[in-house]
Amino acid sequence: MSEKEKKQVRDSNISRRSFLKGVGTGTVAATVAPTVLIGAEKSAEAQMDEAVSTAKIQLNINEKSYQVEVEARTTLLTVLRDGIDTSGNNVDLTGAKLICDRGECGGCTVIVDGKTVYACMMLAMDAQGKQITTVEGLADGDDLHPVQEAFIQHDALMCGFCTPGFIVSSAALLNENAKPTLGEIKEGLSGNTCRCGTYPFIFDAVKTASRKNFN
């Protein structure tokens, strides 16, 4: 091999020193880049939190007025379960259950202006000026609502997570239709799910409650 050919080979090869320097630079870049991105992500989250506005609103729940401070994204269910009014007292109405949190199971059902609503799907701000009734508001002091009595009579519950939602939906159904047929009961409660499968007992409870005078 001529001297010229040897020189071309040497020029085309990467030296060990150059290779290590290149690897070192790449490693630093690979380490720094994610750190920078994470920092940017945290900064964006901080800016978002600062941008979230809050407001004081008044809610009428079970014929009692509550003034609470909420974010625009706060749901009615969050206020019911975790809200604190301006006097420093917890709202503490935990009958409505947080189960699916996507408007599918009915465990958080409440009555708003006479209609059943999934509390997890309604913004607290949208509930202003409306009459809200939770399962805690159905009884008259120590006197249970006819639906509550009937659920006990027919043992229409197992784990109990779905029970408050079913009771509220049943009460709302009977308020609109005092003497529903079995088909109408099934349709009226179709938005509620019982994973334990106590549907026959629930339907029997609603039938029993329908025989009582709600006035």
PyMOL commands that set and color helices and strands:
alter all, ss='L'
color gray80, all
select helices_A, chain A and resi 3-12+16-51+76-82+119-121+124-127+135-137+146-153+163-176+182-188+199-210
alter helices_A, ss='H'
color red, helices_A
select strands_A, chain A and resi 54-61+64-71+109-112+115-118+131-133
alter strands_A, ss='S'
color yellow, strands_A
deselect
rebuild
show_as cartoon
